[in-house]
């Protein structure tokens, strides 16, 4: 037993040491560049999946393993660790830092909830919408961490108000009190030890629910007494279950909506950013993936998943009562009054909107508009006013003259071109303004003269550093280095040749298998690590079976975010779980339903409305043309 305890304590150390040693025969026996690259890939993948080393540390392994094997030079590997993705991330984090610093996120969340209303079901939906909206522009973790304290305060107040209402209802129903009234002491409920008295007086409440004097008569028969005790115990248990269900729904709605909201924008979650950079690097001739096109394909998916998740959580823990949800003109319940009071008080604490909040909101809107209008696709965007880069990959064939602006062709030279400007350019342009614009206006004296003040920008470098996810930045860089190594060593081509038989399967089945695999792996591994591992595998798969790579990469990228089952699956789940209102089985039971909903909606989307957006049934000219027998019928 002592040895087992030592092994348990040092399991990570043993994994770090034994993994490279056990896999070492792969490069020593086969002695090819493909095998050496595969060895590096397997070692890093195991470290990422098990988190034996910190993710960022494992991501640095290609920087010294590839030069040792002679796959890539040190300078070549180093250049993969900082790409356009990192510039886009920096600009977004500047915005997120200012939003958090000046409490704009709290104002937005509370305002959305106030607009939705305080009916219990609508209140949950309000929190889900506000958290999802914040997650579109901030990290999922930040969105959950921002909204959860508000949800906790509202939930506590709801329980307190309902406990008082239940106490009065039980004590005054039909002019008699409950002889064994016991309320949960954790939420300030009242217990009377002298219930056997013939008559007792209950003090009136200021909420006018009950202000009359109630009397009871002592029970004369022992059987009746036991029956009343049993009935009261059942009622108390029912109340506790109801309160517990309220907490569970409100906690889970934050965790899941933070993840769902991140699907809608390229900057919403790291998996979307990793996919975009990988796709643009592997297929430079395609300029179809940008902020606008991703938003168009993902917003219907996110909205449908969000609504179905709301219905699922309500039905699972509270029951879905359509009658009470859509009632009109009825008096608010104690729960609704308590919720409304807490939300209004929290909003009043913020005061009127301040100058820094206004500037942050204006810059946020400006950044969004620049992203949407950079290259809309159906009309030339503002990036067309600037120089363009000629680009002709070796596998590209001449395009017809009707080629659209998303992948425009220079007719005179027969070259593809793309703009030098990307979404990161707009993000950086706005992000730099946060370090320039002052955080305070010029104060004036009573006679109208300006007074001297200390200049401070909207955000400082220290504040930016505290919000910048450096681990994710290095992790993504390591993924790019691995992808480059797979290309240089020809490992990608070898994988593609082995995956060719999958072309005999129906296309929808290939996509479904890919989605189920990444959804399963992401439950036990981090989302960025999962997508980084699978993108270099799924891209050759699409090329091998002669299918538009977007047909497989888009659903796989979306499903990588569906880590709903476990608290350790993603940080948003962990934050919500730490409040102590959920058990692991609660999260597994609810998350399994959300996973099924998510995969089903993604499959529906990729086979219907996403097809015409990218012309998915046509194998594109910007993808390598690998000769193969296509069994998908496309």
C-alpha positions in Angstrom: 0.0 0.0 0.0 2.9 2.3 0.8 4.3 1.8 -2.7 0.9 2.5 -4.3 0.7 5.8 -2.3 4.1 6.8 -3.6 3.1 6.0 -7.1 0.0 8.0 -6.7 1.9 11.0 -5.4 4.5 10.8 -8.2 2.2 9.8 -11.0 2.8 12.9 -13.0 6.5 12.6 -12.7 6.4 9.0 -13.8 4.2 9.9 -16.7 6.7 12.6 -17.8 9.6 10.2 -17.6 8.0 7.0 -19.0 6.0 8.5 -21.9 9.1 9.5 -24.0 10.9 6.3 -23.0 8.1 3.9 -24.0 7.5 5.7 -27.3 11.2 5.9 -28.1 11.3 2.7 -30.3 9.1 4.6 -32.8 11.8 6.9 -34.2 14.7 4.4 -33.4 13.2 1.5 -35.3 11.4 3.2 -38.2 14.0 6.0 -38.7 12.0 8.3 -41.0 11.1 11.9 -40.6 7.4 10.9 -40.4 8.1 8.6 -37.5 10.2 11.2 -35.7 7.5 13.8 -36.1 4.8 11.3 -35.0 6.9 10.6 -31.9 7.0 14.3 -31.0 3.3 14.6 -31.7 2.4 11.6 -29.5 4.5 12.8 -26.6 3.0 16.3 -26.6 -0.5 15.0 -27.1 -0.2 12.7 -24.1 1.2 15.5 -22.0 -1.7 17.8 -23.1 -4.4 15.2 -22.5 -3.1 14.3 -19.0 -1.8 17.7 -18.1 1.3 16.1 -16.6 3.1 19.3 -17.5 1.5 22.7 -17.7 0.0 23.1 -21.1 2.3 26.0 -22.1 5.4 24.0 -21.0 4.3 21.0 -23.1 3.8 23.4 -26.0 7.4 24.4 -26.0 8.6 20.8 -26.7 8.6 21.2 -30.5 11.0 24.1 -30.2 13.8 21.7 -29.2 12.6 18.3 -30.4 12.2 19.3 -34.1 15.8 20.7 -34.4 17.1 17.6 -32.7 15.4 15.4 -35.2 16.4 17.6 -38.1 12.8 18.3 -39.1 12.9 22.1 -38.8 15.5 24.7 -37.8 15.3 26.6 -34.6 14.5 29.9 -36.3 11.9 28.2 -38.4 10.2 26.7 -35.4 10.4 29.9 -33.4 8.6 31.8 -36.1 5.5 29.6 -35.6 5.1 30.6 -32.0 3.9 34.1 -32.8 1.4 34.6 -35.6 -1.6 36.8 -36.5 -3.6 35.0 -33.9 -1.6 36.6 -31.1 -2.1 40.1 -32.5 -5.8 39.5 -32.6 -5.8 38.2 -29.1 -3.9 41.2 -27.8 -6.4 43.6 -29.3 -9.3 41.7 -27.8 -7.8 41.5 -24.4 -7.3 45.2 -24.4 -11.0 45.6 -24.8 -11.8 42.9 -22.2 -9.5 44.6 -19.7 -11.2 47.9 -20.0 -14.7 46.3 -19.8 -13.8 44.5 -16.6 -12.0 47.5 -15.1 -14.9 49.9 -15.5 -17.7 47.4 -14.7 -19.3 47.8 -18.1 -20.0 44.0 -18.1 -22.0 44.3 -14.9 -24.1 47.1 -16.3 -24.8 45.2 -19.5 -25.7 42.0 -17.6 -28.1 43.7 -15.1 -29.7 45.8 -17.8 -30.4 42.7 -19.9 -32.0 40.8 -17.0 -34.1 43.9 -16.1 -35.4 44.0 -19.7 -36.3 40.3 -19.7 -38.3 40.4 -16.4 -38.3 38.6 -13.1 -40.6 35.6 -13.8 -38.4 32.7 -12.7 -38.0 31.1 -16.1 -37.5 34.4 -17.9 -35.0 35.4 -15.2 -32.9 32.4 -16.0 -33.1 33.2 -19.7 -32.1 36.7 -19.0 -29.0 35.6 -17.2 -28.2 33.1 -20.0 -28.6 35.8 -22.7 -26.4 38.4 -20.8 -23.7 35.8 -20.0 -23.7 34.6 -23.6 -23.4 38.1 -24.9 -20.5 38.9 -22.7 -18.8 35.6 -23.7 -19.0 36.7 -27.3 -16.4 39.4 -26.6 -14.7 38.2 -23.5 -13.3 34.8 -22.6 -15.8 32.2 -21.4 -14.0 32.1 -18.0 -14.3 35.9 -17.5 -18.0 35.9 -18.5 -18.8 33.2 -16.0 -16.8 34.8 -13.2 -18.5 38.2 -13.8 -22.1 37.0 -13.9 -21.9 34.3 -11.2 -21.7 36.7 -8.2 -24.9 38.5 -9.4 -26.7 35.2 -9.9 -25.6 34.1 -6.4 -27.0 37.3 -4.8 -30.3 37.0 -6.7 -30.7 33.3 -5.9 -30.1 33.8 -2.2 -32.7 36.6 -2.0 -35.2 34.4 -3.9 -34.8 31.6 -1.4 -35.1 34.0 1.6 -38.3 35.6 0.2 -39.9 32.3 -0.7 -39.0 30.8 2.7 -40.9 33.7 4.4 -43.8 33.3 2.0 -44.0 29.5 2.5 -43.9 30.0 6.3 -46.8 32.4 6.2 -48.8 30.3 3.8 -48.4 27.2 6.0 -49.2 29.1 9.2 -52.2 30.9 7.9 -53.7 28.5 5.4 -57.4 27.9 6.2 -57.1 29.8 9.5 -54.7 27.3 11.1 -51.0 26.8 11.6 -48.9 23.9 10.8 -48.2 22.2 14.2 -44.7 21.1 13.2 -43.5 24.1 11.2 -39.7 23.7 10.8 -37.8 26.0 8.3 -34.3 25.8 7.1 -32.1 27.7 9.6 -29.6 28.5 6.9 -32.0 30.9 5.2 -33.4 32.4 8.4 -36.5 30.4 8.7 -38.5 30.4 11.9 -39.1 27.5 14.2 -41.6 27.5 17.2 -40.7 24.9 19.9 -44.1 25.2 21.7 -46.2 23.8 19.0 -48.2 21.7 21.4 -49.9 24.7 23.0 -53.6 25.1 22.4 -53.2 28.6 21.1 -50.2 30.5 19.7 -49.8 33.9 18.2 -48.0 34.7 14.9 -46.6 38.2 14.5 -47.7 40.1 11.4 -45.3 40.7 8.5 -44.7 44.1 6.8 -45.2 42.5 3.4 -49.0 42.3 4.0 -49.0 38.6 3.1 -50.5 37.8 6.5 -51.2 40.1 9.5 -54.0 38.2 11.2 -53.7 36.3 14.5 -53.9 32.5 13.9 -54.9 30.0 16.5 -54.6 26.2 16.7 -56.1 23.5 18.8 -54.0 20.8 20.3 -54.3 17.4 18.7 -56.1 14.9 20.9 -55.1 11.7 19.2 -51.6 10.3 18.7 -52.4 9.0 15.3 -53.4 12.4 14.0 -50.3 13.9 15.5 -48.0 11.5 13.7 -49.9 12.0 10.4 -49.4 15.8 10.6 -45.7 15.3 11.4 -45.3 13.1 8.4 -47.1 15.6 6.2 -45.0 18.5 7.4 -41.8 16.6 6.9 -42.8 15.9 3.3 -43.6 19.6 2.7 -40.3 20.6 4.2 -38.5 18.2 1.9 -40.4 19.5 -1.1 -39.4 23.0 -0.2 -35.7 22.1 0.1 -35.8 20.3 -3.2 -37.4 23.4 -4.8 -34.7 25.7 -3.4 -32.0 23.4 -4.4 -33.4 23.2 -8.0 -33.4 27.0 -8.2 -29.7 27.2 -7.3 -28.8 24.4 -9.7 -30.6 25.9 -12.7 -29.2 29.4 -12.1 -25.6 28.1 -11.7 -25.7 25.8 -14.7 -27.3 28.4 -16.9 -24.2 30.6 -16.3 -21.7 27.8 -17.0 -23.4 26.6 -20.2 -24.3 30.0 -21.6 -20.7 31.2 -21.2 -19.6 28.3 -23.4 -22.4 28.7 -25.9 -21.9 32.4 -26.3 -18.3 31.9 -27.2 -19.3 29.9 -30.3 -20.7 33.0 -32.1 -17.5 35.0 -32.8 -14.0 34.2 -33.8 -12.7 36.0 -30.7 -15.3 34.4 -28.4 -13.2 31.4 -27.5 -9.6 30.2 -28.1 -10.8 27.2 -30.2 -12.3 29.5 -32.8 -9.1 31.5 -33.0 -6.9 28.4 -33.3 -9.2 27.1 -36.1 -9.0 30.4 -38.0 -5.3 30.6 -37.8 -4.8 27.0 -38.8 -7.2 27.2 -41.7 -5.7 30.5 -43.1 -2.2 29.1 -42.7 -3.0 25.7 -44.4 -5.3 27.2 -47.1 -4.0 30.7 -47.8 -5.9 30.9 -51.1 -9.3 30.9 -49.2 -10.3 34.1 -47.6 -13.8 33.0 -46.7 -13.3 32.7 -43.0 -13.5 36.1 -41.3 -15.4 37.7 -38.4 -18.5 38.3 -40.5 -18.8 34.9 -42.2 -18.2 33.1 -38.9 -20.9 35.1 -37.2 -23.4 34.4 -39.9 -22.9 30.6 -39.7 -22.6 30.4 -35.9 -25.2 32.8 -34.5 -28.2 30.6 -35.5 -26.5 27.6 -34.0 -25.8 29.4 -30.7 -29.3 30.8 -30.4 -30.9 27.4 -31.0 -28.6 25.6 -28.5 -29.2 28.4 -25.9 -33.0 28.2 -26.2 -33.0 24.4 -26.1 -30.6 24.3 -23.1 -32.9 26.7 -21.3 -35.9 24.5 -21.8 -33.8 21.4 -20.9 -32.6 22.9 -17.6 -36.0 24.1 -16.6 -37.6 20.8 -17.3 -34.9 18.8 -15.6 -34.8 20.7 -12.3 -37.9 22.8 -11.9 -40.5 21.6 -14.5 -41.5 23.7 -17.5 -44.7 25.5 -16.6 -45.9 27.3 -19.8 -49.0 28.6 -18.0 -47.0 30.6 -15.4 -44.3 31.7 -17.9 -46.7 33.5 -20.2 -49.2 34.8 -17.6 -50.1 38.5 -18.0 -51.6 41.0 -15.6 -51.0 38.9 -12.5 -49.4 40.0 -9.2 -45.7 39.2 -8.8 -44.9 36.3 -6.5 -42.5 36.6 -3.5 -39.8 35.2 -5.6 -40.3 37.7 -8.4 -40.5 40.6 -6.0 -37.2 39.5 -4.3 -35.5 39.1 -7.7 -36.6 42.5 -8.9 -35.5 44.2 -5.7 -32.0 42.7 -5.8 -31.4 43.4 -9.5 -32.6 47.0 -9.1 -30.4 47.6 -6.0 -27.4 46.2 -7.8 -28.0 48.4 -10.8 -28.5 51.5 -8.6 -25.1 50.9 -7.0 -23.4 51.4 -10.4 -24.8 54.9 -10.6 -25.0 56.8 -13.9 -22.9 55.6 -16.7 -19.4 57.1 -16.4 -17.1 58.6 -18.9 -14.7 55.6 -19.1 -17.7 53.3 -19.6 -19.0 55.4 -22.4 -15.6 55.5 -24.1 -15.2 51.7 -23.7 -18.6 51.1 -25.2 -17.9 53.4 -28.2 -14.6 51.6 -28.8 -16.3 48.2 -28.5 -18.9 49.2 -31.1 -16.3 50.6 -33.4 -14.2 47.4 -33.2 -17.2 45.3 -34.0 -18.1 47.4 -37.0 -14.6 47.3 -38.3 -14.6 43.5 -38.1 -18.0 43.2 -39.9 -17.2 45.6 -42.6 -13.6 44.6 -43.3 -14.5 42.0 -46.0 -18.3 41.3 -46.0 -18.0 39.1 -49.1 -21.1 40.3 -50.9 -19.6 43.8 -51.3 -16.0 45.1 -51.1 -15.1 46.0 -47.6 -12.9 48.9 -46.3 -9.8 46.6 -46.6 -10.1 46.8 -50.4 -8.9 50.5 -50.1 -5.5 49.3 -49.0 -2.7 47.2 -50.9 -3.2 43.5 -51.5 -0.9 40.6 -51.4 -0.5 38.4 -54.5 -0.7 34.7 -53.6 -0.3 31.6 -55.8 0.0 28.3 -54.0 1.4 25.6 -56.2 -1.8 23.5 -56.2 -4.1 26.3 -57.2 -5.6 26.2 -60.7 -6.8 29.3 -62.6 -10.2 30.6 -61.5 -13.1 31.5 -63.7 -13.6 35.2 -64.3 -16.7 35.2 -62.1 -14.7 34.6 -58.9 -16.0 36.7 -56.0 -14.1 39.2 -53.9 -13.6 36.7 -51.1 -11.0 34.9 -53.2 -10.4 37.4 -56.0 -8.2 36.7 -59.0 -5.9 39.1 -60.8 -7.0 38.5 -64.4 -3.8 40.0 -65.9 -1.3 37.9 -64.0 -3.6 35.0 -63.2 -2.8 35.3 -59.4 -4.9 35.1 -56.3 -4.7 38.0 -54.0 -5.7 38.8 -50.4 -5.6 41.9 -48.4 -2.7 42.6 -46.1 -5.3 43.7 -43.5 -6.9 41.1 -41.3 -9.2 41.2 -38.3 -6.1 41.5 -36.1 -5.3 44.9 -37.7 -8.7 46.3 -36.6 -8.4 44.8 -33.2 -4.9 46.3 -32.6 -5.9 49.7 -34.0 -8.7 49.9 -31.4 -6.7 48.1 -28.7 -3.9 50.7 -28.8 -6.5 53.5 -28.2 -7.1 52.0 -24.7 -3.5 52.9 -23.8 -3.9 56.5 -25.2 -7.3 57.8 -24.3 -7.4 59.3 -20.8 -9.5 57.7 -18.2 -10.7 61.1 -16.8 -12.1 64.2 -18.3 -10.6 67.6 -17.5 -12.1 68.7 -14.1 -13.3 72.3 -14.0 -13.4 74.8 -11.1 -16.5 76.9 -10.3 -15.3 79.7 -12.7 -15.0 77.2 -15.6 -11.2 76.9 -15.7 -9.5 73.6 -16.1 -7.5 72.2 -13.2 -4.3 70.2 -13.5 -4.8 66.4 -13.2 -2.7 63.3 -13.5 -2.9 61.7 -16.9 -4.0 58.0 -16.7 -5.1 56.0 -19.8 -8.2 53.7 -19.8 -6.0 50.7 -19.0 -2.3 50.3 -18.0 0.2 47.7 -19.0 0.0 46.0 -15.6 -3.8 45.7 -15.9 -3.4 44.3 -19.4 -0.8 41.7 -18.3 -3.1 40.5 -15.5 -5.8 39.7 -18.1 -3.6 38.4 -20.9 -3.8 34.6 -21.1 -0.2 33.9 -21.8 -0.6 30.2 -21.3 -3.1 30.0 -24.2 -0.8 32.2 -26.4 2.1 29.8 -25.9 -0.1 26.7 -26.3 -1.5 27.9 -29.6 2.1 28.7 -30.8 3.1 25.1 -30.0 0.1 23.9 -32.0 1.2 25.9 -35.0 4.7 24.6 -34.7 3.4 21.0 -34.6 1.3 21.7 -37.7 4.3 23.1 -39.5 6.4 20.1 -38.5 3.7 17.7 -39.8 3.8 19.4 -43.2 7.6 19.6 -43.5 8.1 15.9 -42.4 5.3 14.7 -44.8 3.4 13.2 -41.9 0.2 14.9 -43.0 0.5 13.3 -46.4 1.0 9.9 -44.8 -2.0 10.4 -42.6 -4.1 11.5 -45.6 -3.2 8.3 -47.5 -4.2 6.1 -44.6 -7.5 7.9 -44.2 -8.6 7.6 -47.9 -10.8 4.4 -47.2 -13.1 6.6 -45.1 -14.3 8.1 -48.4 -16.5 5.0 -48.8 -18.6 6.1 -45.8 -21.5 8.6 -46.1 -20.4 12.1 -45.6 -22.8 12.8 -42.7 -21.4 9.8 -40.9 -17.8 11.0 -41.3 -18.8 14.4 -39.8 -20.8 12.8 -37.0 -17.9 10.5 -36.0 -15.5 13.5 -36.0 -17.9 15.5 -33.8 -18.4 12.7 -31.3 -14.7 12.0 -31.0 -13.7 15.6 -30.3 -16.7 16.1 -28.0 -15.6 13.1 -26.0 -11.9 14.0 -25.8 -12.6 17.7 -24.8 -14.4 16.4 -21.7 -11.1 15.2 -20.3 -8.7 17.5 -22.0 -8.6 21.3 -22.4 -10.5 22.7 -25.4 -7.4 24.4 -26.9 -5.3 21.3 -26.6 -8.1 19.2 -28.2 -8.5 21.4 -31.2 -4.8 21.7 -31.7 -4.4 17.9 -31.8 -7.3 17.2 -34.1 -7.0 20.0 -36.7 -3.8 18.6 -38.4 -5.6 15.2 -38.5 -9.0 16.3 -39.8 -7.6 18.6 -42.6 -5.8 15.7 -44.3 -8.9 13.6 -43.8 -11.0 16.0 -45.8 -8.4 16.3 -48.5 -8.1 12.5 -48.7 -11.8 11.9 -49.2 -12.0 14.9 -51.6 -14.4 16.9 -49.4 -14.4 20.6 -48.8 -12.3 20.9 -45.6 -14.8 23.3 -44.1 -17.4 20.5 -44.1 -15.4 18.7 -41.4 -13.4 21.4 -39.7 -16.3 23.7 -38.9 -18.5 21.2 -37.0 -15.4 19.7 -35.3 -14.3 23.2 -34.1 -17.8 24.0 -32.7 -18.1 20.6 -31.0 -14.7 21.1 -29.3 -16.4 23.7 -27.1 -19.0 21.3 -25.9 -17.3 20.4 -22.6 -20.4 20.4 -20.4 -20.2 17.1 -18.4 -17.5 17.6 -15.7 -16.4 20.5 -13.5 -12.8 20.1 -14.8 -13.9 20.1 -18.5 -13.4 23.9 -18.7 -12.8 26.8 -16.3 -16.4 28.1 -16.6 -17.7 24.8 -15.2 -15.1 24.9 -12.4 -16.0 28.4 -11.4 -19.7 27.6 -11.1 -19.1 24.3 -9.3 -16.9 26.0 -6.7 -20.0 27.8 -5.3 -21.1 24.5 -3.8 -24.6 24.2 -5.1 -24.0 21.4 -7.6 -22.8 17.8 -7.4 -20.9 16.1 -10.1 -23.9 14.0 -11.0 -26.0 17.2 -11.4 -23.5 18.5 -13.9 -23.2 15.1 -15.7 -27.0 14.7 -15.9 -27.5 18.2 -17.3 -24.4 18.3 -19.4 -25.2 15.0 -21.2 -28.4 16.5 -22.5 -26.7 19.7 -23.6 -24.0 17.7 -25.4 -26.6 15.8 -27.3 -28.5 19.0 -28.2 -25.2 20.7 -29.3 -24.1 17.9 -31.6 -27.5 17.5 -33.1 -27.9 21.3 -33.8 -24.4 21.4 -35.3 -25.1 18.4 -37.6 -28.4 20.1 -38.7 -26.6 23.3 -39.4 -23.7 21.9 -41.4 -26.1 19.9 -43.6 -28.5 22.7 -44.2 -28.0 26.5 -44.0 -24.1 26.5 -43.8 -23.9 24.7 -47.2 -24.8 27.6 -49.4 -22.7 30.1 -47.3 -19.4 28.3 -48.4 -20.6 26.2 -51.3 -19.6 23.1 -49.3 -20.7 20.5 -51.9 -18.0 21.8 -54.3 -14.4 20.8 -53.7 -12.6 24.1 -53.7 -9.7 25.1 -55.9 -7.8 26.5 -52.9 -7.5 23.0 -51.4 -4.8 20.5 -52.6 -6.2 18.2 -55.3 -5.2 14.7 -54.1 -6.2 12.0 -56.6 -8.5 9.6 -54.9 -11.7 7.6 -55.4 -14.5 9.6 -53.8 -17.1 7.4 -52.2 -19.2 10.2 -50.8 -21.0 10.9 -54.0 -20.0 14.6 -54.0 
